[in-house]
Amino acid sequence: MVEKDGNTVVELQRVEEFPMPIDLLVKYKDGIEELIYIPLNEMMGSKPKENSTTRTELTPWPWVNPTYTFILQTKVDKIESIEIDPSLRMADINRKNNKVTVAELSPYKDSTK
């Protein structure tokens, strides 16, 4: 996660070989929550909205790509945390890498400078 031009660039990485659609919960410091839904190309559609949480559906993640990058229209310092699969329904063998708390991140250092 890095800030660019006042927006937050988030890159997800598929750790194993089995692709899954992603529910990603973004918690903002002001208490607002947003669910980001990333379907797979193979799904031929998307699942219905489940609750009253604001939900944004992004373009599908092609299963052949090991990473997926998207932009949140807010600064990094406005985000409290980002969590994959907050409902705990995904077939995941390591849930320890599903949540990032922004306050615990090291500042990004551009290695090209």
FENUR-V51786 format. One record per pair of residues at least 24 apart in sequence whose C-alpha atoms are under 8 Angstrom apart, sorted by the first residue. I is the first residue (numbers start at 1). J is the second residue. D is the distance in whole Angstrom. If there is no record, write none. Layout:
i = (I I)
j = (J J)
d = (D D)
//
This chain:
i = (1 2 2 3 3 6 6 6 7 7 7 7 7 7 8 8 8 8 8 8 9 9 9 9 10 10 10 10 11 11 11 11 12 12 12 13 13 13 14 14 15 19 20 21 22 22 23 23 23 24 24 24 24 24 25 25 25 25 25 26 26 26 26 26 27 27 27 27 28 28 28 28 29 29 29 30 76 77)
j = (76 76 108 75 76 73 74 75 71 72 73 74 75 76 71 72 73 74 75 76 69 70 71 72 69 70 71 72 67 68 69 70 67 68 69 66 67 68 66 67 66 63 90 61 84 85 84 85 86 82 83 84 85 86 82 83 84 85 86 79 80 81 82 83 79 80 81 82 78 79 80 81 78 79 80 78 102 102)
d = (8 7 7 6 6 8 6 5 7 6 5 5 5 7 6 5 7 6 6 6 7 6 5 6 6 5 6 7 7 6 4 7 6 5 6 6 4 7 5 6 8 6 8 8 7 7 6 5 7 7 5 4 6 7 6 5 6 7 7 7 8 6 5 7 6 5 5 6 6 4 5 7 6 6 5 8 8 8)
//
